[in-house]
Amino acid sequence: MGEIATNLRMSSSHLRHTFKKAVGISPTQFVKNLRLQQASELLRTTLLSVKEIMATVGFTDLSHFVRDYKVRYGERPSQTRAAGLEQRVPSTARARNFR
């Protein structure tokens, strides 16, 4: 944030205030939301593990990632993953596997 503020020739606190006024949330929350959005997409579309996705999008602590994800989406990352896998497997293939 400091480098961006310097490039814009303003203080970090002024940049944070201006950003929040324009966007409605703090820059930190904005970045967290982007990371969670990217994680949700990866959970639904890849076979990467939850830990791999967590690291890929920039989280360093699994418990914080799971907590923040659940607050944002109302479900755990593993639940999003399960729903994504179910959507990718045709229903006839699922039925065949349960016989």
C-alpha positions as CSV (number, residue, x, y, z in Angstrom):
1,M,0.0,0.0,0.0
2,G,2.9,2.3,0.8
3,E,4.4,2.0,-2.6
4,I,1.1,2.8,-4.3
5,A,0.6,5.8,-2.1
6,T,4.1,7.0,-2.9
7,N,3.5,6.7,-6.6
8,L,0.2,8.6,-6.3
9,R,2.0,11.2,-4.1
10,M,-0.3,10.8,-1.1
11,S,0.0,9.3,2.3
12,S,-1.0,5.7,3.0
13,S,-3.8,6.8,5.3
14,H,-5.1,9.2,2.7
15,L,-5.1,6.5,0.1
16,R,-6.9,4.0,2.4
17,H,-9.5,6.7,3.2
18,T,-10.0,7.6,-0.5
19,F,-10.2,4.0,-1.5
20,K,-12.8,3.2,1.1
21,K,-14.8,6.3,0.2
22,A,-14.8,5.3,-3.5
23,V,-15.3,1.5,-3.2
24,G,-17.1,1.2,0.1
25,I,-14.7,-1.2,1.8
26,S,-11.1,-1.0,2.9
27,P,-8.3,-2.0,0.6
28,T,-7.5,-4.9,2.8
29,Q,-11.0,-6.3,2.7
30,F,-11.1,-5.7,-1.1
31,V,-8.0,-7.8,-1.5
32,K,-9.4,-10.5,0.8
33,N,-12.6,-10.6,-1.2
34,L,-10.7,-11.0,-4.5
35,R,-8.6,-13.9,-3.0
36,L,-11.8,-15.6,-1.7
37,Q,-13.4,-15.2,-5.1
38,Q,-10.4,-16.7,-6.8
39,A,-10.4,-19.6,-4.3
40,S,-14.1,-20.3,-4.9
41,E,-13.4,-20.5,-8.6
42,L,-10.5,-22.8,-8.2
43,L,-12.4,-25.1,-5.8
44,R,-15.2,-25.4,-8.4
45,T,-13.0,-25.9,-11.4
46,T,-9.7,-27.6,-10.4
47,L,-8.6,-30.7,-8.5
48,L,-6.1,-28.7,-6.4
49,S,-6.3,-29.5,-2.7
50,V,-7.8,-26.9,-0.4
51,K,-4.3,-26.2,1.1
52,E,-2.9,-25.7,-2.4
53,I,-5.7,-23.3,-3.3
54,M,-5.3,-21.5,0.0
55,A,-1.6,-20.9,-0.7
56,T,-2.2,-20.1,-4.4
57,V,-4.5,-17.2,-3.6
58,G,-2.3,-15.8,-0.8
59,F,-3.6,-17.1,2.5
60,T,-1.0,-18.5,4.9
61,D,-3.2,-20.0,7.7
62,L,-5.7,-22.7,6.9
63,S,-8.0,-22.0,9.9
64,H,-8.3,-18.3,8.9
65,F,-8.9,-19.2,5.3
66,V,-11.7,-21.6,6.2
67,R,-13.3,-19.2,8.6
68,D,-13.1,-16.3,6.1
69,Y,-14.4,-18.5,3.3
70,K,-17.4,-19.6,5.4
71,V,-18.2,-16.1,6.4
72,R,-18.2,-15.0,2.8
73,Y,-19.9,-17.9,1.1
74,G,-21.9,-19.6,3.9
75,E,-20.1,-23.0,3.4
76,R,-16.7,-24.5,4.0
77,P,-14.3,-24.8,1.1
78,S,-14.7,-28.5,1.1
79,Q,-18.4,-28.1,0.5
80,T,-17.8,-25.9,-2.5
81,R,-15.3,-28.5,-3.7
82,A,-17.8,-31.3,-3.4
83,A,-20.5,-29.4,-5.2
84,G,-18.1,-28.5,-8.0
85,L,-17.0,-32.1,-8.4
86,E,-20.7,-33.3,-8.5
87,Q,-21.5,-30.8,-11.3
88,R,-18.5,-32.0,-13.4
89,V,-19.5,-35.7,-13.3
90,P,-22.5,-36.4,-15.5
91,S,-25.5,-37.8,-13.6
92,T,-25.5,-41.1,-15.6
93,A,-21.9,-41.7,-14.5
94,R,-22.8,-41.0,-10.9
95,A,-25.6,-43.5,-11.1
96,R,-23.4,-46.1,-12.7
97,N,-20.9,-45.8,-9.8
98,F,-23.5,-46.4,-7.2
99,R,-24.8,-49.7,-8.6
